[in-house]
C-alpha cells in the first residue's frame, strides 16, 4: 500500500515503478467501481465487474458476443494473474470509492480476501488522511487473510509505504534537468527560461517560502507553480489561486485549439474566450455541488462521480439548450470520464463523469460554498481547508474577481424578476449579498417574510452561522418566531409613542427605550440583544466584509419598512452594533 498527501505523486510513482520493472500493468481507478457490486464475493465476479466498469470490451458491437466475453473475462483474468510474474495490479484511489473509504463497509478486508489467490504484485494507492483515519486499523487484514478453501494465509511481503514530500534538492535537480533539455529550450521563450532561473534562485536561500510556503514540495502544485512562473513570473500565491490560474490557462488553450470541439468562433478576441472559460469554471462549481450527498447525521459526503443527466440543466442554463454537448465539456474542462472517449462511443461518457483530480473537485466545491456563502462546517476537512484559503485571498486577486462574478444573473433578464410590493417601493424577491463585492444582486427566488411590527422584509440568511444544516438555502430563512420578543417590544414602543414624526425622533426614542430595558429588566434585555444579534448576523455585517455591501443592505431594509419609522429605528440601532469592521458578527 502506498499512501501520501494529495498531489504527492502516488499514482505516478506506482506506474513508474511498474514500468521500470518491465511489468504489464492492469490499472484500476477505484472511483468508477460500483459500491453494491463490490459487496459481492468472488474473485471472478470482482474482476468481471472491473472489466465492465472500464468498458474494455465495448468495441465488440454485437451485444450477445459482448455479454459472453464479459461473463468469461473474470475467470480468464483470474487465471492470468494467479501465478504471473509479468503483471502488476494497481488499485488507485481507494479513498475515492466509498466502499473502501467507509470503515463500516470493511472494504479493505473484502478486497484482500477477494485477491487472496492472486499471486502477482498488487499495489493499493490512497491518501494519507484516509489511511490514518480508516485503514490503519485494518492493516491486519492485508497481512493475514482467509483463502477460498477455508484456510488462512500470511502475506509476509505486505507493507505500507508513505510517499514523502519533495525536498529543495529534488526541486533543484528537476529545474537543472529542464535547463539542459534541448527540447524545453525550444518550447520555452527566453523570458520563460529567465523566469525559471529566477525561480531556481529562490531555493538557494529558502526565500521561496515567502511566495509559495511549502507548496513547491508537493509535485502536483510544483507543476502548477512552474506553469504560473513561466506565464506570469513569480507571485505570492496559495493553493486556490494556483489551481484557478492553472485550470483557466488549460481550458483557454484547449478551446483555442482548432481540433478541439467547442461551440465558439476561435478567431474572436481572447477576452471573449476568457468569458467562456470563466463560465466553464462556474459550471464545474455546480457539478461539484451536484456530486455531494447528505448523510443521516447532517454532514455531506463527496460522491465519486455524477451522471451527465444530473448536470445537463446546469449546462443548458450556462451555455444555452443544446449548445454544449457532453464530449465538448469533457474535452475543455477539468472533468473526465473513465470510459472510452471515441466520438462514436461517447454516449458512454455521460454515465460516469468525475474530476481529473479529486483535489479539483474539493476546490470547486469550496468555491461554490464561498460564492453562495453556505456553511462549510458540514463538509469534509479538505473542502474546509480550501474554503479557509479562499476567504483569506487578497481582494484584488484574479480569483476574488472571478468569485464576484454573478453568473446566475446571466441566466435571466432583469425584467423577469419577481418583486414584492411595499407601497411605492418594489423590492426584488431575493437579495443575496456577495461576500467579496459591494453590490446587491437581484435574483428571482421567492422566500418567506420577516415581520417586525409595521413592515415585512424578504431577506435571506447568507450571513447566518447560527443554526441549520442548510445555511444559505431556501430551507434556512429567518422566521418570525426567532424574533418574537423583539416584535413585541417594537409594538409596545410604537403604541407608547403613536405620534412619531420622523426617523431621527424614532431612533432617539428607541435608543432610550432599549437603555431603559437594559437597566431595569436584565432578562428581557438579554433576549432582545440576542434577537437583534440574529438579525445583525443575518442581514448586516459578516466578519470584515465590505462596509459598502452592508450599507446597501441597510438602506434596502429601511426602504422595506416604509410604513414603520420605529422598524427603521430598529435597523439603524442594529447597524450600529456592527459599525466597526473589526467587531464583525
ZIVEN-V639179 format. One record per pair of residues at least 4 apart in sequence whose C-alpha atoms are under 6 Angstrom apart, sorted by the first residue. I is the first residue (numbers start at 1). J is the second residue. If there is no record, write none. Layout:
I/J
I/J
//
This chain:
1/123
1/124
1/125
1/160
2/125
2/161
2/162
3/125
3/126
3/127
3/128
3/162
4/8
4/127
4/128
4/162
4/163
5/127
5/128
7/220
8/218
8/219
9/13
12/16
13/17
18/23
19/23
23/86
23/87
24/86
24/87
25/87
25/88
26/89
27/90
28/91
29/92
30/92
30/93
30/94
30/97
31/96
31/97
31/304
35/99
42/114
43/114
44/74
44/75
47/74
48/73
48/74
51/56
54/339
60/66
69/73
78/82
81/118
81/120
82/118
82/119
83/119
84/120
88/121
88/122
89/122
90/122
90/123
91/124
92/125
93/125
93/126
94/100
94/126
95/101
95/126
95/130
96/304
97/101
98/102
99/105
99/107
100/107
100/108
103/134
109/141
112/142
113/145
116/147
129/133
130/134
131/135
131/136
132/136
141/145
143/154
143/155
143/158
144/153
144/154
145/152
145/153
146/151
146/152
147/151
147/152
165/217
165/218
166/217
184/188
188/192
192/230
195/233
202/206
202/207
202/208
203/208
208/212
209/213
211/236
212/237
215/221
216/222
218/222
224/246
228/232
229/233
229/234
237/241
243/247
244/248
251/332
251/333
254/332
256/266
261/328
262/328
285/364
285/365
285/368
288/361
288/365
289/365
291/302
291/303
292/301
292/302
292/303
293/300
293/301
294/299
294/300
295/299
295/300
299/378
300/378
300/379
305/352
305/353
305/354
306/352
306/353
307/350
307/351
307/352
308/312
308/350
315/319
316/320
316/321
330/335
330/336
334/355
334/356
335/354
335/355
335/356
336/353
336/354
336/355
336/356
337/349
337/352
337/353
341/346
342/346
355/361
362/383
363/386
366/383
366/386
366/387
367/371
369/373
369/374
371/403
373/462
374/471
374/472
375/471
395/400
404/436
404/437
417/444
418/429
418/444
419/427
419/428
419/429
420/426
420/427
420/429
421/426
422/426
429/444
429/446
430/443
430/445
431/442
433/440
438/548
438/549
439/549
449/456
449/457
449/458
450/456
450/457
450/480
451/456
452/487
453/487
453/491
454/564
455/561
457/560
460/477
461/472
461/477
461/538
462/472
463/537
463/538
463/542
464/537
464/538
471/476
483/531
486/528
494/498
503/565
506/566
506/569
507/569
517/521
517/525
518/522
518/525
525/529
529/533
535/539
536/540
537/585
540/550
541/550
541/584
542/584
542/585
543/584
543/585
544/581
544/584
558/568
571/575
578/584
//
